[in-house]
Amino acid sequence: MKHFGLIGFPLSHSFSPDYFENKFAKNKIHANYKSYPLEQIDEFVKLLRSLTFSGINVTIPYKEQVMPFLDKLDPVASEIGAVNTIKFINGISIGYNTDVYGFENSLLGLIETPDRISGALILGTGGASKAVKYVLKKLKIKYKIVSRNSKNNISYSDLSNDIMNDHNLIINTTPLGMYPDILSKPAIPYHLLHENNFLYDLVYNPEKTIFLSEGIIHGAKVKNGHDMLILQAERSWEIWNQPEI
């Protein structure tokens, strides 16, 4: 039996185990997929000693922290500086980033064409934001990073009417609003939103966060992270099943 898994902490919100277990059952694949909540990334080494894995997904907060533990990095993951998929070949661990694939394709489903975007505001600076930055650069969409720590970024208090008007795409890469903390939201000036805005939330549980609900109230087009999650999961599966060269 092949073993797959997910590492992160906490993992109570995770979509991946059910998704892959259902996939295995439907396609009669002799494999399992389990969650491994690691309180410290150092526990990753012990986990690898306990089982022979074929593949592992990585989520918050370890997309960056896991990198030094890997033998090799795919060029895209190396450039981004974050890993969410690990493949094992003959005991060698290789890190990939499938968030890029998932985010790009799901974002285009929302905005249709980059020409509709005057600029983007990326909320947050974690591992997920790195894939978002990579995609926006690829699509030639200018962006600013908004963070509570405003060193080299802009702070939430800097979000003036001019900045909001110049950046009609707003992407939440923080866990704010994610179950069980569903009443939290990024501290943007929601009253400045309008019908030309696009709000994208990487959070998928709940389906409609307060961040997205505020966008809907003001006429914005919105999307959560569910499609991105499915797309990146399928891309992970493709990577795990690519023949060895």
Secondary structure, 3 states (H helix, E strand, C coil): CEEEEEEECCCCCCCHHHHHHHHHHHCCCCEEEEEEECCCCCHHHHHHHHCCEEEEEECCCCCCCCHHHCCEECHHHHHHCCCCEEEEECCEEEEECCHHHHHHHHHHHHHCCHHHCCCEEEECCCHHHHHHHHHHHHCCCCEEEECCCCCCCECHHHCCHHHHHHCCEEEECCCCCCCCCCCCCCCCCHHHCCCCCEEEECCCCCCCCHHHHHHHHCCCEEECCHHHHHHHHHHHHHHHCCCCC
